[in-house]
Amino acid sequence: MNKTIGIEEELKKMIEKIPNVKFAFIFGSYAKNRLSADSDIDLFIIGKIDEDKLIEEIRKTEKAVSREINYHLWEEKEFKLKFERNSFLKNIIKNYILLTNNQNEFKKILG
């Protein structure tokens, strides 16, 4: 199995199991195609979701992909507001892999 394809597919399956995820994307070394043997996966999730459910699904997915998953969880309103003022957010979206099927809608909130 190609680990790169496997990671994205596993994360997409995970996201589908969590209600109310508006957007989800991978950023960091994986999105920059600089994944090393000990790299973790950086995941950003936007939506009004049950964090306990998210953690449960992340733990299962970590086992499936044999990598640690570090996540950020924000509601859409919070993301929009902070994106306008936050250089960290502007930097991470330079290289990202969207896991939800709404690229055009996501680009609208990025401006």
N, CA and C atoms as an extended XYZ file, in Angstrom:
333
Properties=species:S:1:pos:R:3:atomname:S:1:resname:S:1:resid:I:1 pbc="F F F"
N         0.838       -1.182        0.000 N   MET     1
C         0.000        0.000        0.000 CA  MET     1
C         0.881        1.242        0.000 C   MET     1
N         0.538        2.200       -0.819 N   ASN     2
C         1.218        3.478       -0.834 CA  ASN     2
C         0.774        4.252        0.399 C   ASN     2
N         1.679        4.492        1.329 N   LYS     3
C         1.339        5.129        2.600 CA  LYS     3
C         0.734        6.510        2.403 C   LYS     3
N         1.238        7.259        1.413 N   THR     4
C         0.727        8.604        1.192 CA  THR     4
C        -0.747        8.570        0.838 C   THR     4
N        -1.111        7.751       -0.126 N   ILE     5
C        -2.513        7.623       -0.510 CA  ILE     5
C        -3.307        7.067        0.659 C   ILE     5
N        -2.749        6.112        1.359 N   GLY     6
C        -3.429        5.500        2.489 CA  GLY     6
C        -3.773        6.493        3.583 C   GLY     6
N        -2.875        7.413        3.878 N   ILE     7
C        -3.113        8.398        4.928 CA  ILE     7
C        -4.278        9.306        4.555 C   ILE     7
N        -4.267        9.846        3.357 N   GLU     8
C        -5.357       10.733        2.937 CA  GLU     8
C        -6.694       10.010        2.936 C   GLU     8
N        -6.708        8.807        2.420 N   GLU     9
C        -7.963        8.043        2.371 CA  GLU     9
C        -8.470        7.717        3.769 C   GLU     9
N        -7.584        7.338        4.662 N   GLU    10
C        -7.994        7.040        6.042 CA  GLU    10
C        -8.535        8.290        6.733 C   GLU    10
N        -7.900        9.418        6.499 N   LEU    11
C        -8.378       10.661        7.104 CA  LEU    11
C        -9.732       11.074        6.531 C   LEU    11
N        -9.919       10.897        5.236 N   LYS    12
C       -11.224       11.205        4.628 CA  LYS    12
C       -12.315       10.316        5.219 C   LYS    12
N       -12.022        9.041        5.387 N   LYS    13
C       -12.997        8.126        5.992 CA  LYS    13
C       -13.312        8.553        7.421 C   LYS    13
N       -12.287        8.965        8.143 N   MET    14
C       -12.483        9.412        9.519 CA  MET    14
C       -13.395       10.639        9.564 C   MET    14
N       -13.126       11.617        8.705 N   ILE    15
C       -13.904       12.857        8.671 CA  ILE    15
C       -15.376       12.568        8.370 C   ILE    15
N       -15.626       11.621        7.482 N   GLU    16
C       -17.005       11.272        7.129 CA  GLU    16
C       -17.786       10.722        8.322 C   GLU    16
N       -17.100       10.176        9.302 N   LYS    17
C       -17.756        9.595       10.482 CA  LYS    17
C       -18.100       10.635       11.544 C   LYS    17
N       -17.624       11.856       11.367 N   ILE    18
C       -17.806       12.893       12.382 CA  ILE    18
C       -18.819       13.924       11.876 C   ILE    18
N       -19.958       14.020       12.547 N   PRO    19
C       -20.980       14.985       12.113 CA  PRO    19
C       -20.514       16.436       12.234 C   PRO    19
N       -20.991       17.267       11.320 N   ASN    20
C       -20.822       18.727       11.351 CA  ASN    20
C       -19.419       19.237       11.051 C   ASN    20
N       -18.607       18.438       10.373 N   VAL    21
C       -17.306       18.944        9.920 CA  VAL    21
C       -17.559       19.764        8.661 C   VAL    21
N       -17.221       21.035        8.721 N   LYS    22
C       -17.414       21.924        7.574 CA  LYS    22
C       -16.230       21.801        6.603 C   LYS    22
N       -15.019       21.883        7.150 N   PHE    23
C       -13.797       21.750        6.363 CA  PHE    23
C       -12.779       20.966        7.182 C   PHE    23
N       -11.930       20.233        6.492 N   ALA    24
C       -10.817       19.553        7.145 CA  ALA    24
C        -9.662       19.519        6.155 C   ALA    24
N        -8.478       19.836        6.650 N   PHE    25
C        -7.318       19.795        5.758 CA  PHE    25
C        -6.060       19.393        6.511 C   PHE    25
N        -5.159       18.782        5.749 N   ILE    26
C        -3.832       18.421        6.237 CA  ILE    26
C        -2.909       19.589        5.909 C   ILE    26
N        -2.001       19.898        6.828 N   PHE    27
C        -0.989       20.914        6.562 CA  PHE    27
C         0.343       20.412        7.113 C   PHE    27
N         1.371       21.212        7.025 N   GLY    28
C         2.666       20.819        7.578 CA  GLY    28
C         3.478       19.958        6.632 C   GLY    28
N         4.353       19.136        7.200 N   SER    29
C         5.314       18.372        6.397 CA  SER    29
C         4.628       17.450        5.392 C   SER    29
N         3.520       16.857        5.771 N   TYR    30
C         2.821       15.966        4.840 CA  TYR    30
C         2.329       16.743        3.625 C   TYR    30
N         1.704       17.887        3.851 N   ALA    31
C         1.175       18.693        2.748 CA  ALA    31
C         2.293       19.265        1.878 C   ALA    31
N         3.458       19.474        2.477 N   LYS    32
C         4.610       19.998        1.731 CA  LYS    32
C         5.403       18.885        1.053 C   LYS    32
N         4.933       17.660        1.201 N   ASN    33
C         5.600       16.486        0.639 CA  ASN    33
C         7.001       16.305        1.230 C   ASN    33
N         7.111       16.573        2.529 N   ARG    34
C         8.386       16.420        3.242 CA  ARG    34
C         8.236       15.436        4.397 C   ARG    34
N         7.446       14.433        4.191 N   LEU    35
C         7.163       13.444        5.225 CA  LEU    35
C         8.380       12.559        5.456 C   LEU    35
N         8.763       12.419        6.712 N   SER    36
C         9.845       11.498        7.057 CA  SER    36
C         9.256       10.334        7.844 C   SER    36
N        10.082        9.380        8.163 N   ALA    37
C         9.613        8.174        8.852 CA  ALA    37
C         8.952        8.483       10.190 C   ALA    37
N         9.414        9.533       10.858 N   ASP    38
C         8.842        9.850       12.168 CA  ASP    38
C         7.932       11.082       12.166 C   ASP    38
N         7.548       11.549       10.987 N   SER    39
C         6.657       12.710       10.898 CA  SER    39
C         5.265       12.384       11.414 C   SER    39
N         4.679       13.388       12.058 N   ASP    40
C         3.280       13.252       12.438 CA  ASP    40
C         2.421       13.888       11.339 C   ASP    40
N         1.123       13.800       11.504 N   ILE    41
C         0.190       14.392       10.552 CA  ILE    41
C        -0.484       15.569       11.245 C   ILE    41
N        -0.410       16.739       10.624 N   ASP    42
C        -1.053       17.935       11.157 CA  ASP    42
C        -2.399       18.097       10.471 C   ASP    42
N        -3.446       18.154       11.268 N   LEU    43
C        -4.812       18.175       10.756 CA  LEU    43
C        -5.547       19.378       11.327 C   LEU    43
N        -6.223       20.113       10.447 N   PHE    44
C        -7.034       21.248       10.882 CA  PHE    44
C        -8.480       20.923       10.552 C   PHE    44
N        -9.355       21.049       11.556 N   ILE    45
C       -10.769       20.740       11.367 CA  ILE    45
C       -11.581       21.966       11.744 C   ILE    45
N       -12.512       22.319       10.862 N   ILE    46
C       -13.366       23.478       11.085 CA  ILE    46
C       -14.809       22.990       11.112 C   ILE    46
N       -15.498       23.318       12.187 N   GLY    47
C       -16.893       22.922       12.321 CA  GLY    47
C       -17.305       22.913       13.775 C   GLY    47
N       -18.565       22.684       13.983 N   LYS    48
C       -19.102       22.618       15.346 CA  LYS    48
C       -19.318       21.146       15.653 C   LYS    48
N       -18.290       20.520       16.209 N   ILE    49
C       -18.334       19.066       16.370 CA  ILE    49
C       -18.065       18.646       17.811 C   ILE    49
N       -18.376       17.411       18.076 N   ASP    50
C       -18.143       16.796       19.380 CA  ASP    50
C       -16.667       16.392       19.445 C   ASP    50
N       -15.907       17.085       20.278 N   GLU    51
C       -14.468       16.821       20.336 CA  GLU    51
C       -14.160       15.423       20.866 C   GLU    51
N       -14.996       14.899       21.748 N   ASP    52
C       -14.783       13.533       22.240 CA  ASP    52
C       -14.882       12.526       21.097 C   ASP    52
N       -15.855       12.724       20.215 N   LYS    53
C       -16.014       11.852       19.041 CA  LYS    53
C       -14.793       11.991       18.131 C   LYS    53
N       -14.330       13.222       17.950 N   LEU    54
C       -13.145       13.470       17.129 CA  LEU    54
C       -11.938       12.720       17.686 C   LEU    54
N       -11.708       12.842       18.971 N   ILE    55
C       -10.557       12.182       19.596 CA  ILE    55
C       -10.654       10.667       19.429 C   ILE    55
N       -11.834       10.132       19.619 N   GLU    56
C       -12.046        8.686       19.446 CA  GLU    56
C       -11.673        8.245       18.030 C   GLU    56
N       -12.126        8.993       17.037 N   GLU    57
C       -11.837        8.649       15.640 CA  GLU    57
C       -10.364        8.875       15.297 C   GLU    57
N        -9.759        9.905       15.864 N   ILE    58
C        -8.333       10.152       15.618 CA  ILE    58
C        -7.501        8.990       16.145 C   ILE    58
N        -7.802        8.517       17.331 N   ARG    59
C        -7.039        7.396       17.908 CA  ARG    59
C        -7.111        6.162       17.008 C   ARG    59
N        -8.280        5.865       16.483 N   LYS    60
C        -8.433        4.716       15.573 CA  LYS    60
C        -7.616        4.930       14.302 C   LYS    60
N        -7.664        6.147       13.779 N   THR    61
C        -6.959        6.452       12.528 CA  THR    61
C        -5.450        6.441       12.731 C   THR    61
N        -4.984        6.891       13.883 N   GLU    62
C        -3.547        6.836       14.176 CA  GLU    62
C        -3.042        5.400       14.091 C   GLU    62
N        -3.806        4.480       14.611 N   LYS    63
C        -3.414        3.068       14.531 CA  LYS    63
C        -3.403        2.588       13.087 C   LYS    63
N        -4.389        3.005       12.313 N   ALA    64
C        -4.497        2.561       10.919 CA  ALA    64
C        -3.348        3.071       10.055 C   ALA    64
N        -2.890        4.305       10.317 N   VAL    65
C        -1.833        4.891        9.480 CA  VAL    65
C        -0.457        4.846       10.140 C   VAL    65
N        -0.395        4.348       11.356 N   SER    66
C         0.870        4.245       12.107 CA  SER    66
C         1.588        5.584       12.228 C   SER    66
N         0.817        6.626       12.479 N   ARG    67
C         1.375        7.969       12.666 CA  ARG    67
C         0.551        8.709       13.706 C   ARG    67
N         1.225        9.583       14.434 N   GLU    68
C         0.517       10.453       15.366 CA  GLU    68
C        -0.206       11.535       14.573 C   GLU    68
N        -1.405       11.890       14.992 N   ILE    69
C        -2.174       12.953       14.350 CA  ILE    69
C        -2.351       14.082       15.364 C   ILE    69
N        -1.838       15.251       15.015 N   ASN    70
C        -2.028       16.452       15.833 CA  ASN    70
C        -3.101       17.296       15.169 C   ASN    70
N        -4.102       17.686       15.938 N   TYR    71
C        -5.212       18.406       15.321 CA  TYR    71
C        -5.450       19.766       15.967 C   TYR    71
N        -6.040       20.641       15.167 N   HIS    72
C        -6.553       21.933       15.610 CA  HIS    72
C        -8.034       21.901       15.274 C   HIS    72
N        -8.871       22.326       16.195 N   LEU    73
C       -10.314       22.318       15.989 CA  LEU    73
C       -10.863       23.703       16.278 C   LEU    73
N       -11.452       24.315       15.258 N   TRP    74
C       -12.067       25.630       15.419 CA  TRP    74
C       -13.420       25.632       14.739 C   TRP    74
N       -14.311       26.475       15.244 N   GLU    75
C       -15.578       26.696       14.558 CA  GLU    75
C       -15.317       27.632       13.382 C   GLU    75
N       -16.195       27.590       12.385 N   GLU    76
C       -15.978       28.372       11.164 CA  GLU    76
C       -15.865       29.869       11.447 C   GLU    76
N       -16.711       30.387       12.285 N   LYS    77
C       -16.692       31.816       12.609 CA  LYS    77
C       -15.339       32.217       13.206 C   LYS    77
N       -14.842       31.393       14.119 N   GLU    78
C       -13.549       31.636       14.761 CA  GLU    78
C       -12.421       31.585       13.727 C   GLU    78
N       -12.475       30.606       12.825 N   PHE    79
C       -11.443       30.474       11.799 CA  PHE    79
C       -11.419       31.713       10.907 C   PHE    79
N       -12.591       32.145       10.432 N   LYS    80
C       -12.660       33.326        9.555 CA  LYS    80
C       -12.073       34.552       10.242 C   LYS    80
N       -12.466       34.762       11.486 N   LEU    81
C       -12.002       35.921       12.236 CA  LEU    81
C       -10.491       35.884       12.441 C   LEU    81
N        -9.983       34.754       12.871 N   LYS    82
C        -8.547       34.637       13.145 CA  LYS    82
C        -7.718       34.606       11.867 C   LYS    82
N        -8.274       34.070       10.789 N   PHE    83
C        -7.532       34.003        9.533 CA  PHE    83
C        -7.147       35.399        9.056 C   PHE    83
N        -8.042       36.348        9.251 N   GLU    84
C        -7.784       37.722        8.809 CA  GLU    84
C        -6.591       38.345        9.526 C   GLU    84
N        -6.313       37.894       10.759 N   ARG    85
C        -5.295       38.543       11.590 CA  ARG    85
C        -4.101       37.668       11.943 C   ARG    85
N        -4.126       36.416       11.552 N   ASN    86
C        -3.161       35.462       12.092 CA  ASN    86
C        -2.193       34.973       11.017 C   ASN    86
N        -0.925       35.322       11.157 N   SER    87
C         0.068       34.923       10.153 CA  SER    87
C         0.299       33.412       10.151 C   SER    87
N         0.127       32.742       11.309 N   PHE    88
C         0.250       31.281       11.365 CA  PHE    88
C        -0.752       30.637       10.413 C   PHE    88
N        -1.993       31.064       10.471 N   LEU    89
C        -3.016       30.490        9.593 CA  LEU    89
C        -2.722       30.783        8.127 C   LEU    89
N        -2.330       31.996        7.837 N   LYS    90
C        -2.021       32.350        6.447 CA  LYS    90
C        -0.846       31.531        5.926 C   LYS    90
N         0.087       31.214        6.796 N   ASN    91
C         1.241       30.418        6.402 CA  ASN    91
C         0.859       28.956        6.145 C   ASN    91
N         0.034       28.379        7.018 N   ILE    92
C        -0.277       26.955        6.848 CA  ILE    92
C        -1.144       26.684        5.628 C   ILE    92
N        -1.928       27.663        5.192 N   ILE    93
C        -2.766       27.390        4.020 CA  ILE    93
C        -2.018       27.602        2.699 C   ILE    93
N        -0.742       27.930        2.781 N   LYS    94
C         0.066       27.986        1.559 CA  LYS    94
C         0.242       26.582        0.988 C   LYS    94
N         0.289       25.604        1.870 N   ASN    95
C         0.411       24.196        1.475 CA  ASN    95
C        -0.573       23.390        2.312 C   ASN    95
N        -1.663       22.993        1.692 N   TYR    96
C        -2.643       22.193        2.415 CA  TYR    96
C        -3.283       21.184        1.467 C   TYR    96
N        -3.851       20.152        2.050 N   ILE    97
C        -4.598       19.150        1.287 CA  ILE    97
C        -5.985       19.094        1.904 C   ILE    97
N        -6.967       19.567        1.161 N   LEU    98
C        -8.340       19.585        1.651 CA  LEU    98
C        -8.907       18.174        1.627 C   LEU    98
N        -9.511       17.770        2.728 N   LEU    99
C       -10.070       16.421        2.851 CA  LEU    99
C       -11.575       16.398        2.636 C   LEU    99
N       -12.185       17.569        2.614 N   THR   100
C       -13.621       17.666        2.373 CA  THR   100
C       -13.836       18.093        0.925 C   THR   100
N       -14.981       17.772        0.383 N   ASN   101
C       -15.244       18.020       -1.042 CA  ASN   101
C       -15.914       19.371       -1.269 C   ASN   101
N       -15.288       20.431       -0.801 N   ASN   102
C       -15.871       21.762       -0.956 CA  ASN   102
C       -14.785       22.824       -1.155 C   ASN   102
N       -13.910       22.572       -2.090 N   GLN   103
C       -12.764       23.450       -2.364 CA  GLN   103
C       -13.197       24.894       -2.631 C   GLN   103
N       -14.214       25.100       -3.472 N   ASN   104
C       -14.635       26.461       -3.805 CA  ASN   104
C       -15.144       27.212       -2.582 C   ASN   104
N       -15.926       26.534       -1.768 N   GLU   105
C       -16.447       27.149       -0.545 CA  GLU   105
C       -15.307       27.490        0.419 C   GLU   105
N       -14.325       26.605        0.510 N   PHE   106
C       -13.179       26.853        1.387 CA  PHE   106
C       -12.384       28.058        0.896 C   PHE   106
N       -12.176       28.154       -0.394 N   LYS   107
C       -11.425       29.290       -0.949 CA  LYS   107
C       -12.130       30.616       -0.669 C   LYS   107
N       -13.467       30.593       -0.618 N   LYS   108
C       -14.215       31.823       -0.321 CA  LYS   108
C       -13.896       32.342        1.077 C   LYS   108
N       -13.775       31.451        2.050 N   ILE   109
C       -13.483       31.949        3.399 CA  ILE   109
C       -12.024       32.384        3.535 C   ILE   109
N       -11.180       31.924        2.615 N   LEU   110
C        -9.778       32.352        2.630 CA  LEU   110
C        -9.602       33.725        1.993 C   LEU   110
N       -10.613       34.160        1.244 N   GLY   111
C       -10.586       35.495        0.646 CA  GLY   111
C        -9.981       35.580       -0.692 C   GLY   111
